[in-house]
Amino acid sequence: MGLMLFPGDGDVTSPDISWSYTGFNMFREWLAHVEGFTLAEMNGFGGDHRWSSISTALAPLLSHPDDDGSLTPAQCAAMLPRLETIIDQCPHEDCDPVLQRRVDDTRQLVTVMKYCLDKDVELIFG
């Protein structure tokens, strides 16, 4: 069983990205680390830090329940520049396979988010 993020356009040929729930958690933990905080310390992930106490454009993705709901096109648009910067800052050659997986996942997520913007549809968590 896993999680898929996909455009809410009803087209099964639209781009999507999927993880196991564990894989998605590891992806979000990595993004949180890149943003300078520990996901496990945040409200909803075992900690008591409020999301309002941090400043990251990625908060809608990082704080989102992993098995239901959606992100709006506006939320996707707000996160895209930061995700693209993260991709650009990561080494492209001879990098750790785990880091390479995270960067590849980020690229794929950016592709899906851009599609959602182009079609003006939500990014669905399912």
Steps between C-alpha positions, in 0.01 A plus 500: 500500500629842419428860428459673166498873426321575177319782319128527565415511131351150473751405229675172584782589259596813698840491671506381859742398772468221750678378810448249773380681811846443651666635186282813503584556866872469424458746211328753725758449775771578245319813377454617860870445565587702189273775635681496835267318737413149614162370388464278810500815717197643321136483604340205327827306481555428868630839608342812638651773279228689312527537125462874545836498681694418182541686176499283190306515177477120526280499811181406308670184372690416817206546736237339276335172605654233282188307410223749422431843361672719246717803439364789295667625184595815693672291769687307232607826333631634831709187563646454151779761521632351824483142368684605185767672709547183705547299180754753368699498826544122512804341339429344162789258468641230724246564772375266765225272360260604777555869426462431129164330572380804697606737221333279238180493708513879527536532122204270446290692755587826323382348170166403654457839669573685175242286324246591772576868442472468123161328532392709804414189703576388853780261595318205656638280778360150456 
